[in-house]
Structures are given as C-alpha cells and as structure tokens.
Amino acid sequence: MTLRIHAEALYEALKDLLTDHDAGQVKAMLEQELRYVVPTWTGGKPDCPGWYWYKARGVSEPQLILVGHGRIDTKLMADLGPPNNLVDVQRVEGKWAGPLLPPT
C-alpha cells in the first residue's frame, strides 16, 4: 500500500468524526503535504529552496541537488557541482521531484 493510498484511507475512516469541514479543502491540503513526503517527477522547475531529485535528459540516474537563492539576487540556483556550480534553475532542462523535507 502506498503512502498516498494509506493517507486517503485514513481520511475516509476519520471524516465522519470530523465536525463541519470542506472535504475538497482537506484533500487539497493532504495532496500538498504528500508532495513533500512522496515527490513525483515533473517537468516544472523548482519554485522554492530545498533539496530536489533531478534527472537530466538522456541520463537514467537521478541525483540529489540543493536549490537555493543566488548570492547576488534572489533567483533560485541549482548547485550542479563543478564545473558549472550554481546555475539558474530556469536554464536547467530535465525532470524535478521535490522539495524534500529534512529529517526530524
């Protein structure tokens, strides 16, 4: 059973015990939180700082990349390591998954 299916089953079991609530809003919040726990591959660029899985086009092995704000401005930059080092995420082609939450 995937974490997503388990979370949806928990909600279904608990929804009758909850007082007035908007089921759509609860499911949207659940989906948003699952994004951090169970990232999925997307062609969209990162929109906030954090650790992301990145898979370059034509490369089968994904790598973990830190995305943060640039030193000079607030552009999001991906740390691709030498020789490129920090590159504007808008210029990086490939698939992304994340951001990942740090462990507690």
Helices and strands as residue ranges (DSSP letters): H 3-14, H 23-37, E 50-56, E 63-69, E 76-79, E 86-88, G 89-91, E 94-100
